[in-house]
Amino acid sequence: MTAAGEVIRTEHIYKSYATAAGAVDVLKDVNLTIRGGEFVAVMGPSGSGKSTFMNIIGCLDVPSRGQYWLNGHAVNELPKDEVARLRNEVIGFVFQGFNLLPRANLLDNISLPLVYANVSRRERLTRAQTLLEKVGLPSYGRSLPNQISGGQQQRVAIARALVNHPSLILADEPTGNLDSKTSKEIMELFAELNRNDKITIVLVTHEADIAAYAQRLVHFVDGRIASDAPVAAEQRAIP
């Protein structure tokens, strides 16, 4: 059972994959609690298990063993349709590759998750336009993804992640395809969403300067959490 205010809680999470050479253990006894309103960066070398962990807490994969609670719900015990509903209601996803539909304009890209929620087209477009304004692109609604820059595409992807009013954003290498100036702008946007809208953010990154925007740093090594500590005040990008 989770305590009040906990958004994510994992207990003794293991994840193994079968290969021709035998089972490969990717996660080994991962225990982590993240409370509402936290901004957490997850780091670790390639193959450390951080992306697999993100897939599990995003309800995109299931652990081989262990328990996972999301907003107080024991995900392991829910039927698949309930897991999908919970994921769509609670989580917004932001990916390194933006994942925008190339032939859809930005308003339609942002509002796509609302189609599956049976929201009317008028409401979808109204909400999408409000979010375009929030991410600093108020006049770009009819543009196509290939007509804007990579940084602008990531802003649109963030707007899409926000369209269902999630309490949690999971961002997997969201600045990986961006230059340093644009990366800074995107991270300042995440920090603003965390600070002003109280959205919990969990972000995977390889870069220490990106992790410095978070309040807490979790470091994975060989499938385990090697360290979990606050980001020191003098190291934080935003005080």
ZIFEN-V607310 format. One record per pair of residues at least 12 apart in sequence whose C-alpha atoms are under 8 Angstrom apart, sorted by the first residue. I is the first residue (numbers start at 0). J is the second residue. D is the distance in Angstrom with one decimal. If there is no record, write none. Layout:
# ZIFEN-V607310
<<I J D> <I J D>>
This chain:
# ZIFEN-V607310
<<0 68 7.9> <0 71 7.0> <1 68 7.1> <1 71 5.5> <2 71 7.8> <4 34 5.5> <4 35 5.5> <5 32 6.9> <5 33 6.0> <5 34 4.2> <5 35 5.9> <5 70 6.5> <5 71 7.2> <6 32 7.8> <6 33 5.9> <6 34 5.2> <6 35 5.5> <6 68 7.8> <6 69 5.6> <6 70 4.5> <6 71 7.0> <6 167 7.9> <7 31 7.6> <7 32 5.5> <7 33 5.0> <7 34 6.8> <7 56 7.4> <7 67 7.5> <7 68 5.9> <7 69 5.0> <7 70 6.5> <8 30 7.5> <8 31 5.7> <8 32 4.4> <8 33 6.5> <8 67 5.8> <8 68 5.2> <8 69 6.8> <9 29 6.9> <9 30 5.1> <9 31 5.2> <9 32 6.5> <9 65 7.5> <9 66 5.8> <9 67 4.6> <9 68 6.4> <10 28 7.5> <10 29 6.5> <10 30 4.7> <10 31 7.0> <10 65 5.7> <10 66 5.2> <10 67 6.5> <11 27 7.6> <11 28 4.3> <11 29 5.2> <11 30 5.5> <11 64 7.3> <11 65 4.8> <11 66 6.8> <12 26 6.8> <12 27 6.5> <12 28 4.9> <12 29 4.8> <12 30 6.7> <12 62 6.2> <12 63 7.5> <12 64 5.7> <12 65 4.3> <12 66 6.4> <12 67 7.7> <13 25 7.4> <13 26 4.8> <13 27 4.8> <13 28 5.4> <13 29 6.8> <13 62 5.9> <13 63 5.6> <13 64 5.1> <13 65 6.3> <14 26 4.8> <14 27 6.9> <14 61 8.0> <14 62 5.1> <14 63 4.7> <14 64 6.8> <15 63 6.2> <24 222 7.5> <25 46 7.8> <25 47 7.4> <25 48 5.5> <25 51 7.5> <25 221 7.4> <25 222 5.2> <26 48 5.8> <26 51 7.7> <26 52 7.4> <26 221 7.7> <26 222 4.2> <26 223 6.3> <27 222 5.4> <27 223 5.5> <28 65 7.9> <28 223 6.7> <29 222 7.8> <29 223 5.9> <29 224 6.4> <30 224 7.9> <34 199 7.7> <35 166 7.9> <35 197 7.7> <35 198 7.4> <35 199 5.6> <36 193 6.6> <36 194 8.0> <36 197 5.0> <36 198 5.5> <36 199 4.4> <36 200 7.5> <37 193 7.5> <37 198 7.8> <37 199 5.1> <37 200 6.4> <37 214 7.1> <37 215 7.8> <38 190 8.0> <38 193 6.8> <38 199 5.9> <38 200 4.7> <38 201 6.0> <38 202 7.9> <38 213 5.0> <38 214 5.5> <38 215 6.5> <39 200 6.1> <39 201 4.8> <39 202 6.3> <39 213 5.4> <39 214 6.1> <39 215 4.8> <39 216 5.9> <39 217 7.2> <40 201 5.8> <40 202 4.8> <40 203 5.8> <40 204 7.0> <40 210 5.4> <40 213 5.7> <40 214 7.8> <40 215 6.2> <40 216 4.9> <40 217 6.2> <41 201 7.2> <41 202 5.9> <41 203 4.7> <41 204 6.4> <41 210 7.7> <41 216 6.0> <41 217 4.9> <41 218 5.9> <41 219 7.4> <42 203 6.0> <42 204 5.6> <42 205 5.9> <42 210 7.9> <42 216 7.4> <42 217 6.3> <42 218 4.8> <42 219 6.2> <43 205 6.8> <43 218 5.4> <43 219 4.8> <43 220 6.0> <44 205 7.4> <44 219 7.6> <44 220 7.0> <46 221 7.2> <46 222 7.9> <47 219 5.7> <47 220 4.9> <47 221 4.7> <47 222 5.1> <47 223 7.6> <48 219 6.8> <48 220 7.5> <48 221 6.9> <48 222 4.8> <48 223 7.6> <49 203 7.3> <49 219 6.3> <49 222 7.6> <50 171 7.6> <50 203 7.5> <53 169 7.5> <53 171 7.9> <53 203 8.0> <56 69 7.6> <57 86 7.0> <57 90 7.1> <57 169 7.2> <58 74 7.9> <58 82 7.0> <58 83 7.7> <58 86 6.4> <61 75 7.6> <87 163 7.5> <88 163 6.5> <88 164 7.6> <88 165 6.2> <89 164 7.8> <89 165 4.7> <89 166 5.5> <89 167 6.0> <90 160 7.8> <90 165 5.2> <90 166 6.5> <90 167 4.9> <90 168 5.6> <90 169 7.0> <91 159 7.8> <91 160 4.2> <91 161 6.1> <91 163 7.6> <91 165 5.8> <91 167 6.3> <91 168 4.7> <91 169 6.3> <92 157 7.9> <92 160 5.4> <92 168 5.8> <92 169 5.1> <92 170 5.9> <93 156 6.2> <93 157 6.1> <93 160 6.4> <93 168 7.4> <93 169 6.3> <93 170 4.6> <93 171 6.4> <93 173 6.4> <94 156 7.9> <94 170 5.9> <94 171 5.1> <94 172 6.5> <94 173 5.4> <95 170 8.0> <95 171 6.1> <95 172 5.1> <95 173 4.4> <95 174 6.4> <95 175 5.7> <95 176 6.4> <96 173 7.8> <96 176 7.2> <97 152 6.5> <97 153 5.7> <97 156 5.7> <98 156 7.5> <99 144 6.9> <99 152 7.8> <99 156 7.1> <100 144 7.6> <101 143 6.7> <101 144 5.8> <101 145 7.0> <102 143 6.7> <102 144 7.9> <103 143 6.3> <103 144 7.8> <104 140 6.6> <104 141 5.2> <104 142 5.3> <104 143 4.5> <104 144 6.9> <105 139 7.0> <105 140 5.0> <105 141 6.1> <105 142 6.0> <105 143 6.0> <105 144 6.7> <105 155 6.9> <106 124 6.3> <106 127 5.6> <106 128 6.6> <106 131 7.9> <106 140 4.9> <106 141 6.7> <107 124 7.4> <107 127 7.8> <108 155 7.9> <108 159 6.9> <109 127 5.6> <109 155 6.7> <109 156 7.1> <109 158 6.1> <109 159 4.1> <109 160 7.8> <109 162 6.9> <110 123 5.4> <110 124 6.5> <110 126 7.5> <110 127 5.6> <110 159 6.6> <110 162 6.7> <111 159 7.7> <112 159 7.5> <112 162 7.3> <112 163 7.2> <113 162 7.4> <113 163 7.0> <126 162 6.9> <127 158 7.5> <127 159 7.7> <127 162 6.9> <128 140 6.9> <130 158 5.4> <130 161 7.6> <130 162 7.3> <131 155 7.0> <131 158 6.5> <133 158 7.9> <134 154 5.9> <134 155 7.4> <134 157 7.8> <134 158 6.7> <134 188 7.5> <136 151 7.7> <149 176 7.5> <149 177 6.6> <150 177 6.5> <150 181 5.7> <150 182 7.6> <150 185 7.4> <153 173 7.5> <153 185 7.7> <154 185 7.1> <165 198 7.6> <166 197 7.9> <166 198 5.2> <166 199 6.2> <167 198 5.7> <167 199 4.7> <167 200 5.8> <167 201 7.8> <168 198 7.1> <168 199 6.3> <168 200 4.9> <168 201 6.4> <169 200 6.1> <169 201 5.1> <169 202 5.9> <170 200 7.5> <170 201 6.3> <170 202 4.6> <170 203 6.3> <171 202 5.9> <171 203 4.9> <171 204 6.9> <172 202 7.1> <172 203 5.4> <172 204 4.9> <172 205 7.5> <173 202 7.9> <173 203 8.0> <173 204 7.8> <175 204 8.0> <182 209 7.9> <183 209 7.9> <186 209 7.1> <186 212 6.8> <187 212 7.8> <190 212 6.8> <190 213 7.8> <190 237 7.9> <208 236 7.4> <211 230 6.8> <211 234 6.2> <211 235 4.7> <211 236 5.2> <211 237 7.9> <212 235 5.8> <212 236 5.0> <212 237 6.0> <213 230 6.9> <213 235 7.3> <214 229 5.7> <214 230 5.3> <214 235 7.5> <215 227 7.3> <215 228 5.7> <215 229 4.1> <215 230 5.0> <216 228 5.6> <216 229 6.0> <216 230 6.0>>
